[in-house]
């Protein structure tokens, strides 16, 4: 125990630190509240008996706050500022991005960039992307990890409808090179706010655009055109045959491949939330 406390003075477990790395590896910047809801949703119900919203939030986020503090000691995460409602923001360092890639089982080249400086202005768009991922994936609490003394809470957990995929099914800030390469997109290219791969839900590939109600119709139309040009772009595959460039990264497989002319795009207007 002494060695653990020296290495991780806040007392966090390996699993909690993994939660923080996995979530930040996907969304790039997040509050402890978002990390908890995306990674360990049962805590939202376990502490439902606390008397106030503030007490419930403090109780359910305490463990991940400690994990983030321990990761900061290891120089894997940093405090990235505060949201517009005053919540502390966390993001990864370069070493943290590599560690998150290992936790997610992804090549570092597919992890996207670091969220440098976004917290200075509240990171409103990044937080909205995180909320969109939470709303679409709707992480389902595990009833076995709840306090079984409260039957109502357990029944509520079992009744919650699942969403699409898990945090591991998502990527953000994904370059879609209409020109250039995957690692260096050229002019006229788009960057998807979020990409979901959840074939188990009939969604082998879904791009999501999150608008925080600051883009006019012309800019939105221009961005959709960039998507169209990327998805129509062809390259030569390993057999020297022309194929859609997007298929060289995402394998949508079987009959679905034949049914899809182009992968679907979901545009959403979103606003960050701060639940209890």
N, C-alpha and C positions, 0 to 999 in steps of 0.2 A: 504493500500500500504506500510505503514511504517513497519508493522509486516512482510510482505512478503519480504521486502528488508533486514530486520534483519536476517530472516531465510535463505534467498537465495540472497545474496548480488549481484550476477550477474544478477538477475532479470529473471531467467528461469521459464518456466511454468511447471505444473505437467506433461503435455504431452511430453515435451522435455526431462525431466528427466526420464520419463518412456521409451522413445526411447533409451536413453543411457543404461539404465539397461537391457532392452530386448536384444539389440544387443550384449552387453558385456556378458550377460548371456549365449548367444549361442557361439560366436566366441572367448570369453575369453580375447582377446587383440585386440585393433583396434585404428585407427586414427579417428579424428573427421570427416574426409572426408568419410571414410567407413561407420561410423555411419549414417551420413546424407544420403548417397546414398542408404543404406539398409532400412532406416526407413522413410525418407521423400523425395522421389525422385523428387517431383515436384519442389523443390528448385533448382535443377540442371538446370531447364529450366527457372525458374522465373528470375534468374539473368544472363541469356544468353546475355543480351545487354551490360554487363560491357565491357570496352575496352580491358582489358588484361586477360590472363588466371589467373594470380595471384589475380586480383581484383574479378573475378568470384568466385574463390575458397574461398577467404576470406569472401565474401558476403554470399555464400550458407552454409558455415560451422560455421558462427559466433554464431548462436543460440545454436547449440549443443556444441560448445566450452564452452559457458556460462553455459549450463546445467551440463557439466562435472565438471566445476569449483565449482558449487554449491554442487554437489554430493561429491566432495572431501572435502568440508567443513563439510559435514555430515559423513565423514569417510566411505563412501560407495564405492568410487573409488579412485584410486591412479594414479599418473603419473608413467608409467612403463618404461620410457626411451624414445629413439627416433628410428625411422626407419632408414634404411641405406641412405635414402635421406633427413633425418633431420626432419621428421614430428613427433610431439609429440604422444606418445602412451598412451592409457588409459587401465586400467584393474580394476577388482573388488577386494575389500577386502572380508574377510569372511562374514562380515555383508552385504556387497553388493551382494554377491552370494545368500544369503537368500532372500534379497529384490528382486533380479532378478527372483528367483524361483517364488515368489509371482506374479510378473508382467507377467510371462510366464504361470502361472498356472500349474507348475510342482513340483513334490516332490524334495526336496533338494538333495536326494540321486541320482537323475537322472541328476544332473546339471554338473557333472564332477568336475575336480579340478580347482585350481586357477593358473593363468599364472605367477607363481613366477619366477622372474629372466630372463624371455625370452627377455625382452626389452633391456637388457644389450648387446645383440649381434644383435639387430635390429629386432628380431622377424620375420625373413623372412618367415619361414614356416607358422606361425600363420596368417600372413597377406595374404599369398597365399591362405590359406583355406578360409579366409574371401572374397577374390576376386572370388574364385570359387563359393562360395555360391551366391554372387552377380550376377555372370555371368549366373548361372543356374536358379536363381529365377527371374532375370530381373525385379525388382520392377517397376511397371507401374505408371507414374505420374498421379495424379488426375487432369484433366483439369479444374475442378471447383475451384481449389485452385491456379490457375495461374492468372496472370494479363491479363484480356481479351482484353486489348488494342492491344495486339500483336497476330493477328490471326494466323500468321505462327507458333508461339510457341505452341498455343493451338492445331492446326492441327497436329503438330509434336508429341505432347503428345498422341493424340488419335490414331495415326498411329503406335505407338510402340507396337510390339507383346509381350504378356505376357510370363513369364517363368513358372517355376514350384514351386508352393507354395509361402510362405512368410517367413520372418525371423523366425516366430513362428513355421514353419514346420520343422526346422532344429535342429539338436543336433551335438555337436562336442566332440571329445575325448571319444567316446563311447566304453566301454570295451566289448569285445566279448569273454567270458571265454570258451576256449576249455576245460579247467579244472578249478576247483575252483568255486567261486560263482560270482554273479553279482557285489558285493561290493569288493570282493578280488579275482581277476582273478589269476589263477595259471600259471605255466610255459607252454609255447607253445601257449599262448593266443594272440589274436590280439587286436588292438585298432583302431577303424575306425576313420579316420580324420573327416568325416562328415556323418551324416545319415539323409535322407530326408523321411518324411512321408507325401505324397500328394495324397491321394486316389482320390481327385477331378480331378486330372490330369492323372489318371490311373497308378500312382506310389505309391502304398500303402507302399512300403519299398524299399529304394535304398541306398546302401552304396557307399561312394565316397572316393577314395584314392588319395591324392594330392602329387605328386612327384615334388620336386623343382630341378629335374635333377641332383641329387647327389647320387641316388641309382643305383647300377648295376643290371643287369638282374637276377642274382642269388638271390639277396636280395628281389627283387620284387616277384620272384617266391615263395620264402620261405614265404613271407607275405600272398600271395594268398592261400598257403596251410593252413595257420592258419585260414583263413576265412572258408575254406572248412571244417576243423575239427570242428569249432564252429557250423556251420550251420547243420552239420550232428549229432551233439550231442543231445541226448534225455534225458528227465527227466520225472518224474511222475507228472501228473497234479492233480488238486483237486479231481478228481474222481479215483485216483490211476491208471491211464492209462498212458502208455508211449506216449510222444509227443515231438516234436522238441523243444529244449530249447528256440529258438528265438521266437517261437509262444507264449510263456508265457509272453513276453513283448510287442510284436507287433501283433495286430490283423489285418491281411490283408483282412479278410472277404470273404465270399461267393464264387463265381465262380473263382475269382482270386486265392484264396487259392489252388484250385484244379489244376489250370493251372501251378502254380509255383512249380517246383521241388525244387529250391533254390532261395532266393531273389537275384536280380541282384547286381553286383558290377561294379562301373564305375571308372577305373583308369585314372587319368589325369596328364599330365605334365603341370605345371603352373609356372607363374612368376608374382610377385607383380607389380601393375601398380600405377601410380600416375596421375590420369586424371585432367584436368582442369575443 
